[in-house]
């Protein structure tokens, strides 16, 4: 299972969301969000719910993506 913070970063990029705007909508500072994405800070449940709400997705979206194997994992299985 992949780290949900990696999936969060991918989702932000895929949706072309500005980190500063997302952080503000979620009630975080830009630095807090940056630290979460860079794995300097842990992502707590309340922050995850706030970030998902700000992106218009459910936490299930992140969890489902986190459970999908990475390209590297798929290559190792072959």
C-alpha positions as CSV (number, residue, x, y, z in Angstrom):
1,X,0.0,0.0,0.0
2,X,1.3,3.4,-1.0
3,X,1.6,6.3,1.4
4,X,-1.6,8.4,1.3
5,X,0.6,11.5,1.3
6,X,2.0,10.4,-2.1
7,X,-1.4,9.9,-3.4
8,X,-2.5,13.3,-2.1
9,X,0.4,15.0,-4.0
10,X,-0.5,13.1,-7.2
11,X,-4.1,14.1,-6.9
12,X,-3.2,17.7,-6.4
13,X,-1.0,17.6,-9.5
14,X,-3.6,15.7,-11.6
15,X,-6.3,18.3,-10.8
16,X,-4.0,21.3,-11.3
17,X,-4.7,22.6,-7.9
18,X,-2.5,25.3,-6.4
19,X,-1.2,24.2,-3.0
20,X,-1.7,27.7,-1.5
21,X,-5.3,27.8,-2.5
22,X,-6.0,24.2,-1.3
23,X,-4.3,24.8,2.0
24,X,-6.3,27.9,2.6
25,X,-9.6,26.1,1.7
26,X,-8.7,23.3,4.1
27,X,-7.7,25.6,6.9
28,X,-4.0,24.8,6.7
29,X,-1.1,27.0,6.0
30,X,0.8,26.6,2.8
31,X,3.8,25.4,4.8
32,X,1.7,22.8,6.7
33,X,0.5,21.3,3.4
34,X,4.0,21.4,1.9
35,X,5.3,19.5,4.9
36,X,2.6,16.9,4.6
37,X,3.3,16.3,1.0
38,X,7.1,16.1,1.6
39,X,6.4,13.7,4.5
40,X,7.9,16.0,7.1
41,X,4.6,16.2,8.8
42,X,2.1,13.4,9.4
43,X,-1.4,13.8,7.9
44,X,-4.0,13.5,10.6
45,X,-7.6,12.4,9.9
46,X,-9.1,15.9,10.4
47,X,-6.6,17.4,7.9
48,X,-7.3,14.6,5.4
49,X,-11.0,15.2,5.6
50,X,-10.6,18.9,5.2
51,X,-8.2,18.5,2.2
52,X,-10.6,16.1,0.5
53,X,-13.6,18.4,1.1
54,X,-11.6,21.3,-0.3
55,X,-10.8,19.2,-3.5
56,X,-14.4,17.9,-3.8
57,X,-13.5,14.3,-3.3
58,X,-14.1,11.7,-0.6
59,X,-11.2,10.1,1.4
60,X,-12.1,6.8,-0.3
61,X,-10.7,8.2,-3.5
62,X,-7.3,8.6,-1.8
63,X,-7.5,5.2,-0.1
64,X,-8.4,3.4,-3.3
65,X,-5.5,5.0,-5.2
66,X,-3.2,4.1,-2.3
67,X,-4.1,0.5,-2.6
68,X,-3.4,0.3,-6.3
69,X,0.1,-1.1,-7.0
70,X,2.7,1.3,-8.4
71,X,4.3,0.7,-11.8
72,X,7.4,-0.5,-10.0
73,X,5.4,-3.0,-7.9
74,X,3.7,-4.3,-11.0
75,X,7.1,-4.8,-12.8
76,X,8.5,-6.7,-9.8
77,X,5.6,-9.1,-9.8
78,X,6.4,-10.1,-13.4
